[in-house]
Amino acid sequence: HEGDAVYVGEQVYSYAELRALSTTQASQLGGERSLVLLLADNSLPSLIHYLASLQAGHAVLLLNADLPAATRQELITRYDPHWLLMPDTEPMRLHDRPLVLAPELAVMLTTSGSTGGAKLVRLSEANLLANAESIVGYLQMQPSDQALTALPFAYSYGLSVIHSHLLCGGSLVLCNDTPLQRGFWDCLKQHAITQLVGVPYSYQIYEQLRFRRQSWPHLRILTQAGGRLAPERVREYALWCREHGIRFYVMYGQTEASVFITQQPDGQVRSDTVGVPSPGVEVRIAENGEVFYRSPGTFVEYFRNPDSTASTKDAQGWVATGDAGFFEEATGHLRIIDRAKDVGKMADGRMFATK
């Protein structure tokens, strides 16, 4: 792509400059395919580390940069990465020992914000591309789109914002501040931000700081995922967005999905469903009411955890969400009603619909 790719404070980096910086670092990380432990924040060095690692053909274990030193050392001991990359240091080569890495492995993300009991989700380059392409198409993104990095780099939702904007030729405003910090709002006001994302907690803060009472002339898209937003809040934002010509999207997904499982059609946002299956995603309901899905974005497996993989993903590629729900016959919308383990076999015939 041409044009501006990244804004960091007052500095602007074009796509050509981003490619040059990534290529230079990729040459430093060259050699045999390796495992990279990348502790990332929403900074330019982290973005360069990430792009360079993929360009060099390495597999990336992506985690938050603010991990305690003891946890970092525990991860190094457990996974034995060849490289350690952090925002404020030069790449550190840890060892040269051979390590068997699946050829399709590109990125590993944790299933939660914690590294303690979290599982590592193995994603391929095809998974990442399917995710980005789906989002670009669904949100009707274009090169004029500009997003603020409002979520952590190492969180699947935050990572999808980076991928989708770089894929469509849009731009990113890199910001390490949270919505509770002034720097976040300064970035939002100083740049022509067209897309803002958030999890339920983000929207709670947006409300506390009276987001809807302010003017955002460039904003075109609001998205919400990462958990269930209160129905009244969904209705409020859907109405406010319609009044201001902003498209509001509510999505349902998992790290294992890579791409979002379902989405609310623009202009038809409902607070009582999670929408309809995303393009390229199949969703079915098991006899016990559990929701399953499969798509080109479906994760490869859990890293070094075959038992969890076998209990979550079957031989046909169907992945268990752990949620129970049903399809509305009239609209095709999926309604999530509980966790599957808390719901017995349901008699309503609609529970067994397949989309």
Buried (B, 14 or more C-beta within 10 A) or exposed (E): BEEBBBBBEEEEBBBEEBBEBBEEBBEEBEEEBBBBBBBBBBBBBBBBBBBBBBBBBBBBBBBBBEBEEEBBEBBBEEBEBBBBBBBEEEBEEBEEEEBEBEEEBBBBBBBEEEBEEBBBBBBBEBBBBBBBBBBBBBBEBEBBBBBBBBBBBBBBBBBBBBBBBBBBBBBBBBBBBBBEEEEBBEBBEEBEBBBBBBBBEBBBBBBEBEBBEEEBEEBBBBBBBBEBBEEEBBBBBBEBBEEBEBBBBBBBBBBBBBBBBBBBBBEEBBBEBBBBBBBBBBBBBBEBBBBBBBBBBBBBBBBEBEEBBEEBBEEEEBBBBEBBBBBBEEBBBBBBBEEBEEBEEBEEEEBBBEB
